[in-house]
Each structure stands twice: as C-alpha cells, then as structure tokens.
Amino acid sequence: MTADFSFKVLATDGNARRGEISMPRGVVRTPAFMPVGTGGTVKAMYMDQVRGVGADIILGNTYHLMLRPGAERVARQGGLHDFARWPWPILTDSGGFQVMSLSKLRKLNEQGVTFRSHIDGAAYEMSPERSIEIQGLLDSDIQMQLDECVALPAKPTEIERAMELSLRWADRCKTAFGDQPGKAMFGIVQGGDMPDLRVRSAQALKAMELKGYAVGGLAVGEPQQVMLDMLEVTCPELPQEKPRYLMGVGTPDDILKSVMRGIDMFDCVMPTRAGRHGLAYTRRGKINLRNARHADDHRPLDEESDCPAARDYSRAYLHHLVKSQEALGAMLLTWNNLSYYQKLMADIREAISAGALTERAATISEAWARGDLAKL
Amino acid sequence: MTADFSFKVLATDGNARRGEISMPRGVVRTPAFMPVGTGGTVKAMYMDQVRGVGADIILGNTYHLMLRPGAERVARQGGLHDFARWPWPILTDSGGFQVMSLSKLRKLNEQGVTFRSHIDGAAYEMSPERSIEIQGLLDSDIQMQLDECVALPAKPTEIERAMELSLRWADRCKTAFGDQPGKAMFGIVQGGDMPDLRVRSAQALKAMELKGYAVGGLAVGEPQQVMLDMLEVTCPELPQEKPRYLMGVGTPDDILKSVMRGIDMFDCVMPTRAGRHGLAYTRRGKINLRNARHADDHRPLDEESDCPAARDYSRAYLHHLVKSQEALGAMLLTWNNLSYYQKLMADIREAISAGALTERAATISEAWARGDLAKL
C-alpha cells in the first residue's frame, strides 16, 4: 500500500504484464479480475468470501448506486467501503453504460445525458462532472470517465462521433477529478471495431496523461476476434507504465487471450450471473448443474480446489439445490465461480513471472477443451 | 453422545425442564429450537453458520424431500446428513402435514393418503409404513409418526376421528420403526382444541411407550391462549422422562410460554421465512427493515450480539439490501434470526438451571414490549 496511486510492472512475457497497482486501501495484483458488486453487494456472497477467494478489488456500478440507495446516502454512511463492508480498493464505472442499456427516455447531448430510472421513472441528469461527483461521494478509489459506448455493429460516422464525444468528456472528467494523489481517474478508449479510430482515441487519451486507461465498447456483440484485433492495435498506443483495463470482459478464454495482448484488469458479471443460473466455471470448462447427469453424482465440482464450494459439496446436492431454486445453490456456485476466476488470474500471474504464459495458456485451454469428468 | 437414544432432565423450574437428548450423532440441549431445513437446506444459510449460531439439530421435511430429490436418491448419497453436509442430529416430520397443506387431489383413508405432487402432479402414496420407510432412507435420527392434523376451528366429531386415526397410525409406525437403539420415533398427540380428546390421545400414546412425544395440531389458526390451554392439559399426561416436542411453533413469545408449560423442543419456519421478507427478530422485538426509518441509520441490529449479521452491518445497508431484493439481505437476516432464536433458547436453559425462569421471562418480554431503539 502507498499513499499515492501507483502502478509498476514486475514482469513481462510477450505483451503480457504482471504488475501491482498500489493505493492507500491496498495493492491490486495484476492481471486482476474484479468481481462485480453492482448495488453494493457481490450478489449472493459475503464480502469475506470475496476477499477469501483472492479478490484485491471489486467494481461498483455508479448507475445502480445513484438510483438506490443514492450517492449522497452512501456518502452519509461513510462511503461505499464502509457501507458494504469492503475496506479494500473499489473501482466504479461512470454509470454511462447502464444509462444506455437500462434507463428509459434517454436524451444525450454535448452536456451529458438525461434519463429516467428503470426502477421508479424518476428523472436524473448525468454529466461528466456529475459522474465524477457521484464516484467521489461513493469514495471510489479508481473512477472512470463518462463515455458513450456504441453497440456493434454500428455506422462508422456514429462510432466516430461517440469516440470524439468521449474524448471531450474525458477532458472534462479529468478537470472535475482534479488532483487526488491516492486515487485515480481512468480514460476510456472508444472507436468500435475501427482500428484507426481506436488508435486516435488511445493517442488523444495518452496525451491527457491519465493514471490509467480502459478499453471500452468491446464485448458488445462483436466476434471475439474483432475484440482481440482491437486490443492489438490499441495496447501499443497506450503508455507502458499505466494500467490497462478491458471493461466488461469476459469469459476465461477472453481473459487469457486479452492478457496476452497487454491487458491488466478485467471485470465481468459472468461468474456471478452464471452462478445464479446453475452454471459452474471450472478448470474442466463450464458445467451446467441443471443437467440430469449430475443428479446421482457424489463427486464435487473439483476435488483439487481449495474453495469449499468446489471441493466439499456433491454435484448431486448442487443439482438438487439448483433444480429447487434454493438460495444456497446460487451462493455455492457464485463462490465456486469467483474462486475459479481468481485462481485463473493467479495462474496467469505466476506464468508471466516464469516467462511461461504461452505454454500455460495452452495447458489451460486444453483442459477446458477436454471438458468435464466422464459421467459416473 | 451415546450409542442409544436417551433423554435426561438436568433441572426443572416450575413445569419447565432443562435437559439433554443424547444419540450417536450428537447431544441436543433442551429446550431446543430446530431450524427448518425444508428440502435439505436451511434456506439462505451455510450449514456451518447454522451450527455456529448454536443449533444442535435441524428439521427436514419428508414431503419435500420425497418429491425432490427423492428419498431413494438421498439414500444413495449416504443419507440426508451426508447429502446436506449436516453431520449432527436431524429430525424429520412424517410428511403428513405438507401432504394436507400443499399437495393436490388428496384421498385419505384408513390405509393412508394418496396425493399428487404440487411440483409436477406425479402420484404418490403415503402410509404410516411408507413414511417411516422414507424417514429411514433419509437416515433421520428422530422420526415422526404419520398423523392427521386438522385445521382449527373444526367439528368435534372430525377432531375425534382424526385423533383416533392418528393413534392407530402411531401404532403402525411403532411397528414399522421396530428396534433402532440409536434413533427414535415420536408419537403425536392430537385432539384439536378439546381438552378431553388431548388427554385421551396423550394417555394412549404414553401406553405405547414411545421414545418421545410431540404435540401436534396446534398453531393452526387458534388463539395463543387455546394452544397454551391444550399444553396445560396435555403435558401432565406425558411421561416426565421423555422429551416433548411442540410442532411448528412458533414466535419467541410462544416458545417462552410453552417452555413454561413443559415443552422441550420446537421447530418453526418463522425465523427463516421472516429473514427472506425483511424482518429481523431481536431482543428488542421484531424489526421491519423495509421501513424507511432505517434508510440512514448507521447502527447495527444489535451491537451486543455475537452474530456478525446482527452486530457488524448497518441498518442502512440491510434496508438497502432488502429494498433491492438482494440475496445478501435474506442471508444476513436469516442468520440474525436463527442466531436470536438460539440465543433465546440458551437464555431459557440457563434460567431454568438457575431456577429463575419466571423472572427471566418477564425481563425478556419487557424488552420485546419496549421495542426497538428510538429513531435516529
């Protein structure tokens, strides 16, 4: 931990980097996966379990928190860390992505966005300045600029317009954020699936000398290869000495391939959402516990895991809980999934230090491809 | 723990008894509250939390388990203890109560009940012998006779018929259960709100020399005073040296008053169900976390509790979780509620040993009546 926000690269392997982000609330080992704590809770998990599986940082959704319980209310409760009982680093998104995907009656212009809450229809305004203000009220350690994220496929003119707007908003967010040594505000590279726009966006953001950079607007409907291509043109344009965060990504395979292209940080609802839908991520791939093949299977999800959810409960029991829609089913599978994601990140970090990421990635991918244990 | 099922009274205070039920899987300190683990899970709880709050025994619902995952399937998984990862004592009900309240197209005769599952409409038969067989497949430590429970108010002739049928079924269950030294089969006193029928039922069951006795058919719609009156006529007819179990009861106040009339064991869905509906049981009475008064309240439910759910989370956060229908809200409130119920039982046991139950009951009731902390 350090008084100032800082990042250092500890080792590299090809384009992959192992590093450490240090800030007053703790150290984030990178490449890092951030569990999503949407509305001040990582769904169906106790925070000590989230920490226990190895998470150094979680993500909070500004949109959800501003609507309920409200940013000012969270501030009165001492900020999001105290409110949710997570004393370690928190990254918040800007709220922009959910305004676009969840809210009603949006109106976007140069100034910002006006929208109505999907919960009760109340009217809100979101500008770059208000987004940073809210993230400050939440006391977020890593704050994100407000941007406009376009769903793909989209027209080139539309992608360019949104990218240019996002750059102007990055500048306003930088001014609004000001000088906060222990915290960071990250800019977001946009540009859809257009390499030249991605490069322009990255270069313009680099010139702003921000403390970190995200790649946004990917994993929004395009094939995986398009996403990887965009990373290949974007990452070289970003400064080596700053962390790089790929927003909203992804599957274990997405993560592995993105790390190999220079990404340091990830967040995704996949492990938590899948856990509420009977799906388990394991080193043998994704397992659907709803499947009748598990009904009489006394074996655990993964006997070698050190996560109790993976190691100590039979598939038969998990199958029963999922079929019966019992809360414990979601609790155990979410726990298993976050544990698996963190284990994957730890393996990746270790392999980078050993200069063996290519081989390790092949081994990991082969195990996924071999699939689950044979039916009993 | 003992190889044989046994009960001993350690202390009495008026009609209240402090005791110990001992069996191969563990000791149950009485008066005891049994959390309800309906379908092989105490909803929204990890079993180590259930144990951690002080539960010595949990209840499993035969009706739910026979339908899903099925008793034979649980047996193949090593019984309910292994399946659900609760190695300590388990009591199962007979399934009769839920057949009457949940299933469709019931047909009851001397032989037993035929019914259709409320889940998928499949046809089942339940007889005294099949109920005991199923409870054996579950490997339940304390098994209950099949009985017919009549909702109150009911006609005297109907109450008497059901009571007499339940006695004949008790006899058949005793035969079916046979000689199992480490386990017990309890009979169930019926007779509705009619003192003479309650006495006849208790006397007939006493003559069968069972290992324990339940009082059934109460808390089914009648006023609390009727329930307490029935306990006052029933308990003196039951043998002093056998445990007495009041089925499906109840509120903390019901429990306190029933202990003072000679009851040793309780089960109820109230603490778990209330926990999923935003309600917290505390020493200051029942608290509705949905209430807006909690929205900005940084205080915990009970700063003196040793349960983390009660002590470490603000009411503001709990209010937020409940309003947002987050799983963690149900998880924390269920934990708090089971912790409070177990704390109440521990206080009651201690007071009985000290010969101070009347005073302690008054102190506890006064604290409930004073109610919650003043609004901030």
Interface residues (C-beta under 8 A of the other chain):
Chain A: G39 G40 T41 K43 A44 M45 Y46 R68 P69 R73 R76 Q77 G78 F83 A84 R85 A295 D296 H298 D312 Y313 S314 A316 Y317 H319 H320 L321 K323 S324 E326 A327 L328 A330 M331
Chain B: G39 G40 T41 K43 A44 M45 Y46 R68 P69 R73 R76 Q77 G78 F83 A84 R85 A295 D296 H298 D312 Y313 S314 A316 Y317 H319 H320 L321 K323 S324 E326 A327 L328 A330 M331
